[in-house]
């Protein structure tokens, strides 16, 4: 699992369908080599639209704690 900003992607289940990429208002998601979604942690706002749009349910919001 890779954690980026506020969204995590479990790539083994990612179908690279692009549903998450199409709904991201900050253009923070890109399909890498046609096999998985990758999230740009600098652009991710943590809105959760991508997680709701993912038909495979491999994207989820991750709570970040202040250190």
Secondary structure, 3 states (H helix, E strand, C coil): CEEECCEEECHHHCCCCCHHHHHCCCCCEEEECCCEEEECCCCCCCCCHHHHHCCCCCEEECCCCCC
